[in-house]
Amino acid sequence: MSAQEQRTGKYQSIEVKPTYGLTDEQVEQMILESFEYAESDIEARLGIEARNEAETVLNATAKGMADEQYASLPEEEQAEIARAAKNLREQMRSNNHQAIRDAIEKLSNATMHLAELIMNTAIRKALKDKRVREIDNG
């Protein structure tokens, strides 16, 4: 900071440094640490996102298993769904987001046929209800 004396016109300057502030070395260290921890922060975030997605898939699977169409699946297909769901629950305990995503994909593949059956039943019911309404209104 500098100032000029009005009467004499002389300039004086002074350097002001707060005693409570950080040194350049401390700031540099903080920046380096932020880079160092950024990767682990990203990994943690990816793990959380994968676990949240897994919860959604497991809830949808439980709902599908409660549907009447589940009973019409062959036993081996039911067993495959149960294995894939168990595997996903186990992978969710890890911090490996890729293993969780792989387990989600396996469960999604195992439940694909069940999802098709449930959807087809819902479509048939909706069309049947529509025809009944059309006849009633006709």
Secondary structure by P-SEA (a helix, b strand, c coil): cccccccccbbbbbbbbbcccccaaaaaaaaaaaaaaaaaaaaaaaaaaaaaaaaaaaaaaaaaaaccccccccaaaaaaaaaaaaaaaaaaacccaaaaaaaaaaaaaaaaaaaaaaaaaaaaaaaaaaaaaaaaac
